[in-house]
Amino acid sequence: MSINDLPVLSALRTKMQWHQERQRVLSENVSNSDTPRFRPRDLVEPKFDKAGAVTGSMGPLAMARTSASHMGPSGAQSSFDQNKNAGFETRPAGNAVNLEEEMMKVAANQMDYAAATSLYSKSLHLLKTALGKG
């Protein structure tokens, strides 16, 4: 078994990749804050079982529904989550991006990513120490 195959490290890698993709989606929301009829999007957070494997429709080769108008597999959720409060602060042009809310999400995402990377590197260091290579 390779070190990369350990469930904890695999779950941390998946979480870091999710945070990277979420940062991209949130930055699109901010960059389209003046685009007429634009609705902000967010990613659905992956769920992990007790062994650290991704559960549900978020598997490595699972179909992903990127728009509400796309047809998805039966019983599966979209990997995108339309903002539930999108109509709450919609401007006359139809844009529903709340910059303050998006920047709060970006900051929280950045902190969570930093925590995951720190945990990943410390786990690798601990394993190297245990193997006598660090």
C-alpha positions in Angstrom: 0.0 0.0 0.0 1.3 3.4 -1.0 1.3 6.3 1.4 -0.9 8.1 -1.2 -3.5 5.3 -0.8 -4.1 6.0 2.9 -7.8 7.0 3.4 -7.0 10.0 5.5 -4.6 11.5 3.0 -6.9 10.7 0.1 -9.8 12.5 1.9 -7.5 15.5 2.6 -6.5 15.6 -1.1 -10.2 15.5 -2.2 -11.0 18.3 0.3 -8.1 20.5 -1.0 -9.2 19.9 -4.6 -12.8 20.8 -3.7 -11.6 24.0 -2.0 -9.6 24.9 -5.1 -12.6 24.4 -7.4 -14.8 26.3 -4.9 -12.4 29.2 -5.0 -12.7 29.3 -8.8 -16.6 29.3 -8.6 -16.6 32.0 -6.0 -14.2 34.1 -8.0 -16.6 33.8 -11.0 -19.4 35.0 -8.8 -17.4 38.1 -7.8 -16.2 38.8 -11.4 -19.8 38.6 -12.6 -21.2 40.9 -9.9 -22.2 43.4 -12.6 -23.4 40.9 -15.2 -27.2 41.2 -15.8 -29.3 38.2 -14.7 -26.3 36.4 -13.2 -27.1 34.1 -10.3 -24.3 33.2 -7.8 -23.3 29.6 -7.6 -21.5 27.5 -5.0 -20.3 23.9 -4.8 -21.9 21.2 -2.7 -19.4 20.0 -0.1 -18.2 16.4 -0.5 -19.4 14.0 2.2 -17.0 11.4 3.6 -17.7 8.1 5.3 -15.9 6.9 8.5 -13.1 5.3 6.4 -12.5 8.7 4.6 -14.0 7.7 1.2 -16.2 10.1 -0.6 -19.9 9.0 -0.4 -22.8 9.8 -2.6 -22.6 11.0 -6.2 -19.3 12.7 -5.6 -17.1 9.7 -6.6 -14.1 10.1 -8.9 -16.0 9.2 -12.1 -19.5 10.3 -11.0 -21.6 12.3 -13.4 -21.9 15.9 -12.4 -24.8 18.2 -13.2 -23.3 21.7 -13.8 -26.6 23.5 -14.5 -30.2 23.1 -13.4 -31.2 22.8 -17.0 -28.9 19.7 -17.6 -30.3 16.2 -17.2 -28.5 14.3 -14.4 -28.5 10.7 -13.2 -31.6 9.6 -11.4 -31.5 10.5 -7.7 -28.3 12.5 -8.0 -27.7 16.0 -6.8 -26.1 18.8 -8.8 -22.5 19.5 -8.0 -23.5 23.2 -8.0 -25.7 24.7 -5.4 -27.7 27.7 -6.5 -27.7 30.3 -3.8 -30.9 30.0 -1.7 -31.0 33.7 -1.1 -30.5 34.7 -4.7 -33.8 36.5 -5.0 -33.3 38.4 -1.7 -30.9 41.0 -2.9 -31.6 41.0 -6.7 -30.8 44.3 -8.4 -33.1 45.7 -11.1 -30.8 44.2 -13.8 -31.5 40.8 -12.3 -28.0 40.2 -10.8 -28.2 38.5 -7.4 -24.5 38.6 -6.4 -24.0 40.0 -2.9 -20.3 41.0 -2.8 -20.0 41.0 1.0 -21.4 37.5 1.2 -19.2 36.2 -1.6 -16.1 37.7 0.0 -17.0 36.1 3.3 -17.2 32.8 1.6 -13.9 33.4 -0.1 -12.2 34.1 3.2 -13.7 31.1 4.9 -12.8 28.9 2.0 -9.2 30.2 2.1 -8.9 29.5 5.8 -10.4 26.0 5.4 -7.9 25.2 2.5 -5.0 26.4 4.7 -6.1 24.1 7.5 -6.4 21.1 5.1 -3.0 21.7 3.6 -1.4 22.1 7.0 -3.0 18.9 8.2 -1.9 17.1 5.1 1.7 18.2 5.4 1.8 17.4 9.1 0.3 14.0 8.4 3.0 13.3 5.8 5.7 14.5 8.1 4.4 12.2 10.9 4.4 9.2 8.6 7.9 10.0 7.4 9.0 10.2 11.0 7.3 6.9 11.9 9.1 5.2 9.0 12.4 6.7 10.1 12.9 8.8 6.9 12.2 12.3 8.4 
